[in-house]
Amino acid sequence: MTQAKLNPIQNRILKLLERHIEEPLSYRDLAREVGVASTNTIAYHLRLLEKKGCLKRDPVNPRSYAVLTKPETGVAYLNLYGLVHCGPNGSILDGSPIDRIPVAARLIPFQVTDAFLVKAKGDSMEPRIFDGDLVLVKKQAVANSGDIVVCANEGEAIIKKMRQENGNIILISLNQKYEPFLASKEEFRVEGTVKTIISWSF
């Protein structure tokens, strides 16, 4: 990314975004820090930063973003993993991918280096995710209550909605014929959060 193509306001916004990536600022906070009166001005410059390839924002959650050191263009080859047994403290990412799938970089709403794919198995997450669907996942070890995550629980790699309640993590299927259950205290880890369903029955 060359700073020469950014105006002073865009440079200040980008530096603020980098500084506060762990606790994103609201549009109102950004406007105050930059010294503009309107949050519409902030929204306008954020759109320009995306068009210039300096910023990627998750369309579902705009407060989830990545500041890019260089524009991401062309095709990204993402590792595809199956939902397999991964050992008590293991990760599905520790093993070899079952394939590498080409995806247009512009379709990935976060930094490409944080992306991987999982091939869904079973019907527990219907009607959103079906058996054989490709699921685009953002690699991260921490998720918010209410997120749909790829996780390892007692050695089993699964996709579930995660809810935090009274110090416990509850794993929930979207298909109501499956009961929620408690995640293991010792053998649970988040692999990433589900962002997009790429295709059906690949």
Buried (B, 14 or more C-beta within 10 A) or exposed (E): BEEEEBEEBBBBBBBBBEEEEEEBBEBEBBBBBBEBEEBEBBBEBBEBBBEBBBBBBBEEBEEBBBBBEEBBEEEBEBBBBBBEEBEEEBBBBEBEBEBEBEBEBBEBBBBBEBBBBBBBBBBBBBEBBBBEBBBBBBBBEEBEEEBBBBBBBEBEBBBBBBBEEEEEBBBBBBBEEBEEEEBBEEBBBBBBBBBBBBEEEE
